[in-house]
Amino acid sequence: MIDLHTWDTSNGRKIAILLEETAQPHRVIPVDLSKGQQHDARFRALNPYAKIPAIVDHEPLHDDSGQPLTLFESGAIMLYLCEKTGQLLPAQPRARFECLPWLMFGLASAGPVLAELHHYNRHAKALSPYGVTRGASEADKVYKVLDERLGTSEYLCGDAYSVADIAVYPWIARHDWQEIDLRRYPNVLRWYETISARAAVQRGMNAARIA
Ligand SMILES: N[C@@H](CCC(=O)N[C@@H](CS)C(=O)NCC(=O)O)C(=O)O
């Protein structure tokens, strides 16, 4: 059993989707960010950075210590779940390293760029015109890269749906917060609609809401 400490945000949804896709037994433990629960000592014992998501795996991979394994940082959690389940990340080294740049693009580029734009658009529009303009132009670069890739490839890592798609999808699902019209990026729109139709994705997207 895996405990997922999370809230209804893009970083949290990535892990909820991956748990659903890999059919890992788990329970969702809400950390209400609007009440500041990420700063509670109980949660900070799981993640010293005080941000969701974090997991506690009570039956960890390759571990005979008998101790639960705690993980924070969504990227580390995603790699762990792929390794534990043997799913959604190619095992063959060349295919794996062709896929990892797209996973890292989702974790280190698309996510942070779009998260910043959420903040500027929703909380600082009047205060920071520079932030809004810069955020929108960086977001456009992210969408253009995705659109180009998805124009030649069905999914981010090629023919197969993978963890890289899961790392990016929840950010694209908030295109309205980014004031992005997906019709400007038709390949992203096609990919977005395909992934939105997956039952595991729908469950993961709503996991913290129904917890
Ligand atoms: N690099 C971290 C980022 C996590 C993150 O930014 N989480 C946000 C929600 S999406 C959060 O907990 N924010 C609360 C806060 O900053 O106080 C990861 O990938 O896990």
The ligand as an SDF file (V2000), in Angstrom:
LIG
                    3D

 20 19  0  0  0  0  0  0  0  0999 V2000
    9.6130   20.2920   -7.5060 N   0  0  0  0  0  0  0  0  0  0  0  0
    8.4740   19.8980   -6.7120 C   0  0  0  0  0  0  0  0  0  0  0  0
    7.4280   20.9800   -6.7980 C   0  0  0  0  0  0  0  0  0  0  0  0
    6.2420   20.6710   -5.9270 C   0  0  0  0  0  0  0  0  0  0  0  0
    5.2990   21.8580   -5.8350 C   0  0  0  0  0  0  0  0  0  0  0  0
    5.5970   22.9770   -6.3040 O   0  0  0  0  0  0  0  0  0  0  0  0
    4.1380   21.6490   -5.1970 N   0  0  0  0  0  0  0  0  0  0  0  0
    3.1870   22.7280   -5.0180 C   0  0  0  0  0  0  0  0  0  0  0  0
    1.8080   22.3010   -5.5290 C   0  0  0  0  0  0  0  0  0  0  0  0
    1.8040   21.9630   -7.2540 S   0  0  0  0  0  0  0  0  0  0  0  0
    3.0400   23.0260   -3.5330 C   0  0  0  0  0  0  0  0  0  0  0  0
    3.0340   22.1330   -2.7090 O   0  0  0  0  0  0  0  0  0  0  0  0
    2.9110   24.3250   -3.1910 N   0  0  0  0  0  0  0  0  0  0  0  0
    2.7140   24.7320   -1.8340 C   0  0  0  0  0  0  0  0  0  0  0  0
    3.7140   25.7590   -1.3880 C   0  0  0  0  0  0  0  0  0  0  0  0
    4.5720   26.1640   -2.1950 O   0  0  0  0  0  0  0  0  0  0  0  0
    3.6310   26.1750   -0.2330 O   0  0  0  0  0  0  0  0  0  0  0  0
    7.9250   18.5640   -7.2320 C   0  0  0  0  0  0  0  0  0  0  0  0
    8.0310   18.3160   -8.4370 O   0  0  0  0  0  0  0  0  0  0  0  0
    7.4370   17.7530   -6.4120 O   0  0  0  0  0  0  0  0  0  0  0  0
  1  2  1  0
  2  3  1  0
  2 18  1  0
  3  4  1  0
  4  5  1  0
  5  6  2  0
  5  7  1  0
  7  8  1  0
  8  9  1  0
  8 11  1  0
  9 10  1  0
 11 12  2  0
 11 13  1  0
 13 14  1  0
 14 15  1  0
 15 16  2  0
 15 17  1  0
 18 19  2  0
 18 20  1  0
M  END
$$$$
